[in-house]
């Protein structure tokens, strides 16, 4: 097994039970997301969610598969999910140098979806961002926080962008819908894209946008192996909006969507582009190679076709502490996935691209 630096471009925290209740204004405490005990185990209860949100699969990396369950008690959760000093030890166990940190996806999507009360919405987002800043700020060279941007107006989103970039430990921002609100880009969103591009930080979309209230029993719910489903839609919207022409430096991280589909999308979009009488001057593949990065956990097709995807566009993820992670054996999993890939091509995918994207000089964490 090689001795090389690896950075996970997509890992997660586990939100502690008092995250929101201890941080939102007093008038919202009774409505704040809360953890509640059920006969099956503990779960989050969020305003507007269809069901309690359990979290057994959000911390069970390293647990034998036949012992895993979607329900668990909070006391069972591995401490590194919410205690940063413990997280550094867990990184060392896995041989990981640093991690980009995202929230729990179903909690993330429910916060973005529920926008009936904009003031409450913003209060919940700010509470999360303050907490992740404190967590990442414990060891900002190894814990890279991603702040979550509210979606109840572009000006509110810009204000939160500027606020969080002054906080310790924040390396990028995450959106769960377009900042002005909803699933279609509005004219006002352009101001947010401009602000992100000027700040020089990546804008992440984790798996997909929040398109419905969260629940375990929803019909037609996307499976985990279909997590790339939403990404091409957001790619096409950004292209057609013209934002990528106005802000060519805007970097969009498509997180936990894999990359094996990217060469196909390039081919199809360029073919359609070449047949359009009113086509734009820039072929779609140029944007896919310039403005987007693709974060994968396990993707042998993406690695085999890494040059067609773009060697500088691929980023590896451990997904720790979620069930998709190989922790504490990520290095062994990397050796299997990257068999036959030369070291000078491994390095950008496993570390170099993350260092560049998140504004860290190449030797800083080696």
C-alpha positions in Angstrom: 0.0 0.0 0.0 1.5 3.4 -1.0 2.2 6.2 1.4 0.3 9.0 -0.1 -1.8 12.0 1.0 -5.5 11.5 0.7 -8.3 14.0 1.3 -12.0 13.1 1.3 -13.9 15.7 -0.7 -17.2 14.5 0.8 -17.5 13.4 4.4 -20.2 14.1 7.0 -20.9 15.2 10.6 -23.6 13.9 12.8 -25.7 16.9 14.1 -25.8 16.8 18.0 -29.2 16.9 19.6 -28.9 20.4 20.9 -27.5 22.0 17.7 -30.6 24.0 16.9 -32.4 24.3 20.2 -29.3 25.9 21.8 -28.7 28.3 18.9 -31.9 29.6 17.3 -33.6 32.7 18.8 -35.8 32.0 21.8 -39.0 32.5 19.9 -38.1 29.6 17.6 -36.9 27.1 20.3 -40.2 25.2 20.3 -40.1 24.8 16.6 -36.4 24.0 16.2 -35.3 20.6 14.8 -35.1 18.2 17.7 -34.1 14.7 18.4 -36.9 12.5 19.9 -36.9 8.9 21.2 -39.1 6.3 19.6 -39.5 2.6 20.3 -37.3 1.8 17.3 -34.6 4.3 18.3 -33.9 8.0 18.2 -34.7 10.3 15.2 -34.9 13.9 14.2 -38.2 15.6 14.1 -38.3 18.6 11.7 -41.1 20.9 10.9 -42.8 19.8 7.6 -41.1 16.4 7.4 -43.3 13.5 6.5 -41.6 11.1 9.0 -39.0 11.2 11.8 -35.6 11.2 10.3 -33.5 8.3 11.7 -29.8 8.2 11.4 -28.5 4.7 11.9 -27.0 4.6 8.4 -25.4 8.0 8.9 -22.8 6.8 11.4 -22.3 3.0 10.8 -19.1 3.0 8.7 -17.0 0.2 10.1 -20.0 -1.7 11.5 -20.4 -5.2 10.0 -23.1 -5.2 7.3 -25.2 -7.8 9.0 -25.3 -5.7 12.2 -26.4 -2.4 10.5 -29.8 -0.9 11.1 -31.4 2.4 10.0 -32.5 3.0 13.6 -30.1 3.6 16.6 -29.8 5.5 19.8 -27.8 8.7 19.9 -25.5 7.2 22.5 -24.3 4.7 19.9 -23.2 7.3 17.4 -19.4 7.4 17.0 -18.1 10.5 18.8 -16.1 12.0 15.9 -19.4 12.9 14.2 -19.8 15.7 16.6 -16.6 16.0 18.6 -13.8 17.3 16.5 -10.9 16.0 18.6 -12.3 12.5 18.2 -12.7 13.1 14.5 -9.0 13.7 14.1 -8.3 10.3 15.7 -10.8 8.7 13.2 -9.0 10.3 10.3 -5.7 8.9 11.6 -7.3 5.4 11.8 -8.2 5.7 8.1 -5.0 7.4 6.9 -6.9 10.5 5.8 -5.2 13.9 5.9 -8.4 16.1 5.8 -12.1 16.0 5.0 -14.6 18.3 3.5 -17.6 18.2 5.8 -21.3 18.2 4.8 -24.5 17.8 6.9 -26.8 14.8 7.0 -28.5 14.8 3.6 -32.1 14.2 4.7 -31.8 16.9 7.4 -30.1 19.2 4.8 -32.9 18.7 2.3 -35.7 19.1 4.8 -34.2 22.5 5.9 -34.1 23.6 2.3 -37.5 22.3 1.4 -39.4 23.9 4.3 -39.6 27.6 3.6 -43.1 28.6 4.9 -41.5 31.0 7.4 -38.4 32.7 5.9 -37.2 34.0 9.3 -37.3 30.6 10.9 -35.6 29.1 7.8 -32.7 31.5 8.0 -32.4 31.0 11.7 -32.0 27.3 11.3 -29.3 27.7 8.5 -27.4 30.2 10.6 -27.4 27.9 13.6 -26.0 25.1 11.6 -23.3 27.3 10.0 -22.2 28.6 13.4 -21.9 25.1 14.7 -20.0 23.7 11.7 -17.6 26.7 11.9 -16.9 25.9 15.6 -16.4 22.2 14.8 -14.1 22.8 11.8 -12.3 25.7 13.5 -10.9 23.2 16.1 -8.5 22.0 13.4 -9.1 24.0 10.2 -6.2 22.3 8.4 -7.9 19.0 8.6 -11.6 19.8 9.1 -12.9 21.8 6.1 -16.4 23.1 6.8 -19.0 23.8 4.2 -21.6 26.3 5.1 -25.3 25.9 4.1 -26.9 28.8 2.2 -30.6 29.6 2.7 -32.9 29.7 -0.3 -35.5 32.4 0.6 -34.0 35.1 -1.5 -30.7 35.9 -3.3 -29.9 38.9 -1.2 -30.4 36.9 2.0 -28.1 34.2 0.5 -25.5 36.7 -0.4 -25.5 38.1 3.1 -25.1 34.7 4.6 -22.3 33.9 2.1 -20.4 37.0 3.2 -21.1 36.2 6.9 -19.9 32.6 6.8 -16.7 33.4 4.9 -15.6 35.4 7.9 -16.1 32.4 10.2 -13.3 30.0 11.1 -13.0 26.7 9.3 -15.3 27.5 6.3 -14.0 26.5 2.9 -17.0 26.5 0.7 -20.8 26.7 0.5 -23.7 24.3 -0.2 -27.1 25.0 -1.8 -30.1 22.8 -1.6 -32.3 24.9 -4.0 -31.5 28.0 -6.0 -31.0 30.9 -3.6 -34.0 32.9 -4.7 -36.1 29.8 -3.9 -37.2 26.7 -5.9 -35.9 24.5 -8.6 -35.6 27.0 -11.5 -32.9 29.7 -11.7 -34.3 33.2 -11.3 -32.7 36.4 -12.6 -31.9 37.4 -9.0 -29.8 34.3 -8.5 -27.2 35.8 -10.8 -26.1 38.1 -8.0 -25.4 35.2 -5.8 -23.4 33.4 -8.5 -21.4 36.6 -9.0 -20.7 36.8 -5.3 -19.5 33.2 -5.1 -17.3 33.6 -8.1 -15.8 36.7 -6.6 -15.2 35.0 -3.3 -13.3 32.2 -5.1 -14.9 29.4 -3.1 -16.7 26.4 -4.6 -20.5 26.1 -4.6 -21.6 22.6 -3.8 -24.7 20.6 -4.7 -24.7 17.5 -2.6 -26.4 14.6 -4.5 -29.4 16.7 -5.6 -31.7 19.5 -4.7 -34.5 19.3 -2.2 -37.5 18.5 -4.4 -40.0 17.2 -1.8 -40.6 16.9 2.0 -38.4 14.2 3.5 -40.0 10.9 4.5 -39.1 7.2 4.5 -42.3 6.1 2.9 -42.5 8.4 -0.1 -43.3 6.6 -3.3 -40.8 6.9 -6.2 -38.0 7.9 -3.8 -34.6 7.8 -5.6 -32.3 4.9 -4.5 -28.8 5.5 -3.4 -27.4 4.0 -6.6 -29.3 6.7 -8.6 -27.7 9.6 -6.8 -26.4 11.1 -10.1 -30.0 11.6 -11.3 -30.4 15.3 -10.3 -27.0 16.6 -11.3 -27.4 16.8 -15.1 -30.5 18.9 -14.5 -28.6 21.5 -12.5 -25.7 21.4 -15.0 -28.1 22.2 -17.8 -29.8 25.0 -15.9 -26.5 26.7 -15.1 -25.4 26.5 -18.7 -28.7 27.8 -20.2 -28.9 30.6 -17.7 -25.7 32.1 -19.1 -24.2 32.3 -15.6 -21.2 30.2 -16.6 -20.4 32.7 -19.4 -20.8 35.8 -17.1 -18.8 34.1 -14.3 -16.3 31.7 -16.0 -14.4 31.3 -12.7 -17.5 29.9 -10.9 -16.7 26.4 -9.6 -19.5 24.0 -8.9 -18.8 20.8 -6.9 -21.3 18.1 -7.8 -20.9 16.0 -4.6 -21.5 12.3 -4.2 -22.8 11.9 -7.8 -19.9 9.9 -9.2 -18.5 10.6 -12.7 -18.9 7.7 -15.0 -21.9 9.5 -16.7 -19.9 12.6 -17.5 -18.3 11.5 -20.8 -21.7 10.4 -22.1 -23.3 13.7 -21.1 -20.5 15.6 -22.9 -21.0 13.6 -26.1 -24.8 14.0 -26.1 -24.8 17.7 -25.2 -22.1 18.6 -27.7 -23.9 16.6 -30.4 -27.2 18.4 -29.8 -25.3 21.7 -29.7 -23.7 21.1 -33.1 -27.1 20.4 -34.7 -28.7 23.6 -33.3 -29.2 26.5 -35.7 -29.2 29.0 -32.8 -26.4 27.3 -30.8 -24.3 29.2 -28.3 -20.7 29.7 -29.3 -19.3 27.6 -26.4 -19.8 23.8 -26.6 -21.3 22.3 -23.4 -18.3 20.1 -22.9 -16.2 23.2 -22.2 -18.4 24.1 -19.2 -18.3 20.5 -18.0 -14.5 20.6 -18.1 -14.1 24.1 -16.7 -16.8 24.8 -14.2 -17.8 21.5 -12.6 -16.0 19.0 -10.4 -17.3 15.5 -9.7 -17.0 13.8 -6.3 -17.3 10.0 -6.2 -17.1 7.2 -3.6 -16.9 4.1 -5.7 -16.7 4.6 -9.5 -14.5 2.2 -11.4 -16.0 3.6 -14.7 -15.1 7.1 -13.8 -11.6 6.1 -12.9 -11.1 4.1 -16.1 -12.4 7.1 -18.1 -10.7 9.7 -16.0 -9.1 11.5 -19.0 -12.5 11.8 -20.6 -14.0 13.2 -17.4 -11.0 15.4 -16.8 -8.1 14.4 -14.5 -8.4 17.8 -12.8 -12.2 17.4 -12.3 -12.4 14.2 -10.2 -12.3 14.1 -6.4 -12.4 11.1 -4.2 -14.7 10.8 -1.2 -14.7 8.5 1.8 -18.3 9.4 2.7 -17.3 8.8 6.4 -19.1 8.1 8.7 -22.0 7.0 6.4 -22.6 3.4 5.4 -21.1 3.9 2.0 -17.6 4.4 3.5 -14.8 1.9 3.6 -13.5 3.3 6.9 -11.1 2.4 8.5 -9.8 0.7 5.3 -10.1 3.5 2.8 -6.5 3.1 1.6 -7.0 -0.6 0.8 -10.2 0.3 -1.1 -8.3 3.0 -3.0 -5.6 0.5 -4.0 -8.3 -1.7 -5.5 -10.1 1.1 -7.3 -7.0 2.7 -8.6 -5.2 -0.5 -9.7 -3.1 0.4 -12.7 -3.4 4.2 -12.3 0.0 5.8 -12.1 0.9 7.9 -9.0 1.0 11.2 -10.9 -2.6 10.6 -11.9 -3.7 9.4 -8.5 -2.5 12.5 -6.7 -4.8 15.0 -8.3 -7.9 12.8 -7.7 -7.0 11.9 -4.1 -5.6 15.2 -2.9 -4.4 17.8 -5.5 -7.8 18.7 -6.9 -9.3 19.2 -3.4 -6.3 21.4 -2.4 -6.8 23.6 -5.5 -10.6 23.8 -5.3 -10.6 24.7 -1.6 -7.8 27.3 -1.9 -5.0 25.4 -0.1 -1.4 25.5 -1.5 -0.3 22.1 -2.6 2.1 21.4 0.2 0.0 22.7 3.1 -1.4 19.4 4.3 1.0 16.9 2.9 
